């Protein structure tokens, strides 16, 4: 009975190592998520090494888990180097994108000026109108109107917590 329990426990370590290694590999091959795969890959390597250090009959799963985990770890580490190289070579692309967006916004504002855009959707006799304005001053005024004075506190409406009275 002892041998069956020990064998099941050791095969559990092998299954755990193999499943964790497969999960690490699947995460590692996804771009930008590959860095996260380092954690399950290391866990799978540790489980496989612990399982291999014990005498057991199920060495195939442990070796498979170890190999897949090492491959997943190598993919993850290589992604970190690639991302580092891209970051070094990118220069100031974020500011370039920001300036392009600002240029496009300015061009659209010059093209359409202070026009109002209306989108009308008709579906089975029901109509929905969506109106948008490009007037910045009008949008700022609308925002001020929406914000209103709801944030201000009137002294008369403050509850006196010491007496339980308003």
Secondary structure, DSSP 8 states (H G I E B T S, - for coil): -HHHHHHHHHHHHHHHHHHHHHHHHHHHTSTTTGGGHHHHHHHHHHHHHHHHHS--S-HHHHHHHHHHHHHHHHHHHHHHHHHHHHHHHH-SHHHHHHHHHHHHHHHHHHHHTT-EEEEEEEETTEEEEEEEE--HHHHHHHHHHHHTTTT---GGG--BTTTTB-
